[in-house]
Amino acid sequence: MRHNKAFNHLGRKSGHRKALLANMASSLVLHKRIETTVAKAKALRVYLEPLVTKSKEDSTHSRRTVFSYLKQKEAVSELFRVIAPKIADRPGGYLRILKTGFRVGDAAEMAIIEFVDFNEAALASAPKKEAKKSSTRRSRSKKAAPAAEAPATEEKAE
């Protein structure tokens, strides 16, 4: 039974798995995009997204916490200086996983994992959203307008 086993062990002991995820996370922070297997990409997303959220607040405590996970000061400084200001207004979902096919040697399913706001090709092809005033959609907006005017005329009559 696999009760309460919430994450993928990736076929490794815990020390090897932690080192693997720390190195992959550091590489992803430094290069903004890496290619790996789908299972590792999904495990990396679970590992790195809380660290990106923590990097939004630039304090000594959050830097030390992130450093304990990434173990590379270049990756920590890149995360806090470059990535955090760019994703400051995003409420989550910082990483994107794109499946690319199967590896030739062992037919493992491969994927590219990347930061959402750092893909220039996707940002260039996406249409720019124009700033329009926000209005709420309400049902019966045309019918409600005449009904609202009727009580105003009754108040004037009294």
Secondary structure as the mmCIF struct_conf table of DSSP 4:
data_model
#
loop_
_struct_conf.conf_type_id
_struct_conf.id
_struct_conf.beg_label_comp_id
_struct_conf.beg_label_asym_id
_struct_conf.beg_label_seq_id
_struct_conf.end_label_comp_id
_struct_conf.end_label_asym_id
_struct_conf.end_label_seq_id
TURN_TY1_P TURN_TY1_P1 HIS A 3 ASN A 4
BEND BEND1 PHE A 7 PHE A 7
TURN_TY1_P TURN_TY1_P2 LEU A 10 GLY A 11
BEND BEND2 ARG A 12 ARG A 12
HELX_RH_AL_P HELX_RH_AL_P1 SER A 14 HIS A 31
BEND BEND3 LYS A 32 LYS A 32
STRN STRN1 ARG A 33 THR A 37
HELX_RH_AL_P HELX_RH_AL_P2 VAL A 38 LYS A 54
TURN_TY1_P TURN_TY1_P3 SER A 55 LYS A 56
BEND BEND4 GLU A 57 GLU A 57
HELX_RH_AL_P HELX_RH_AL_P3 THR A 60 LEU A 70
HELX_RH_AL_P HELX_RH_AL_P4 LYS A 73 GLU A 78
HELX_RH_PI_P HELX_RH_PI_P1 LEU A 79 ILE A 83
HELX_RH_AL_P HELX_RH_AL_P5 ALA A 84 LYS A 86
TURN_TY1_P TURN_TY1_P4 ILE A 87 ASP A 89
BEND BEND5 GLY A 92 GLY A 92
STRN STRN2 LEU A 95 PHE A 102
TURN_TY1_P TURN_TY1_P5 VAL A 104 ASP A 106
HELX_LH_PP_P HELX_LH_PP_P1 ALA A 108 ALA A 108
STRN STRN3 GLU A 109 PHE A 115
HELX_RH_3T_P HELX_RH_3T_P1 VAL A 116 PHE A 118
HELX_RH_AL_P HELX_RH_AL_P6 GLU A 120 SER A 125
BEND BEND6 ALA A 126 ALA A 126
HELX_LH_PP_P HELX_LH_PP_P2 PRO A 127 GLU A 130
TURN_TY1_P TURN_TY1_P6 SER A 139 ARG A 140
HELX_RH_AL_P HELX_RH_AL_P7 SER A 141 ALA A 157
#
